[in-house]
Amino acid sequence: MQSEGGCAMYEMGKAELDALKSVIKSGQTFRYRGGEGGWCDRFETALKKKIGVRYAVTTNSGTSALICALAGIGVGPGDEVIVPAYTFMASAIAVTAVGGIPIIVDIDESLTIAPSAVERAVTRYTKAVIPVHMNGRVCDMDALRRLAGKHGMKIVEDACQAVGGSYRGRRLTSIGDVGAFSFNHFKIISCGEGGAVLTDDMKIYDRALILHDGGAVFRAYADKLKTPFFAGMNFRVSEFQGAILHEQLRRLDRILANLRARQAAMTEVFASSPNLRISPNNDPAGDCGCCVSLTFGSGDEAKAFAERVNSLKAGCGAGRPIDSGRHVYVNWEPILKKQGSHNGKLNPFRWARRKIEYGPDMCARTLDILARTVMIGVPYGATPAECRRMARRIIG
């Protein structure tokens, strides 16, 4: 199966089907109490090797992976965690899930969190920052690591939309203290719904492992843990998901190579136009290649360009991030209204150590950038030559 553009299950076929059949034939669908050494374990071993980290925990979503990562570094009531104003709301929800307070800050024209905004947001209550590698585009990790060292912050990489991407030769999630992937339908590799926590820190791993499995105390791995047990959740995956992910991971580098080749073909054409400006990129070589981003002088200009691209029906879609309806902080109603729990007594905003104010205009620079940006999805099913022709048609 191949998508026609955007991040949505680029390849899936016989290998995944055969793996699923093997799970059914084995009669072992649960990864623990008989499933040890099965598909989930094999996937985690391969994932650790691919990314270059010591530990990995597979979870049932990217959101639960973020929750486990935040719990792993010890975020709790009153702790502030800095998140970008452009990301899926799960990045902020995960903070509230562990009792923390999300502090929302601006992005820059790279469409990733602005290091200058992060520094302005640091207080004595800041525990961590979550750089989100949106749309396969990587954050300025050098600047963020300097800030983390200066202020004693932890870095939780949200690479849910950038599985396999890299920054200066290092795979994403291996650069910060801990990182998270998502494997839902819309991600670079997929099992329908899933995620993973990755880290080099044993303590973070132990805490993430315990939180993801409420039955951790009963498992074969229990004696190996150095962290005292606490009440966990059920963020586990089945052997079905592990089987699919094991085969999907085999495809990852080829998928990225194909995306990048098509993105490069389109970018080359767009860059040749004096009327278009390619958006800044913190590491073009590490970009996953999901889309081409263009920055315009005004929101109206960007809107008109996107509408023109879509009217051409050239084989690739275009849109402004401001119009996504999901990934912009102004759409995060539960967060903006500080409704951080189903029960008011559990609402983490009750534990804030200072007055927290949110408002629709608090990240005006982000709104301006998102309105002036057009993202063109890379059509995975097209060849680089076809992508080049599409781009030429767009620029006229």
Order of alpha helices (4+ residues) and beta strands (2+ residues): alpha-alpha-beta-alpha-beta-alpha-beta-alpha-beta-alpha-beta-beta-beta-beta-beta-alpha-alpha-beta-alpha-beta-alpha-alpha-beta-alpha
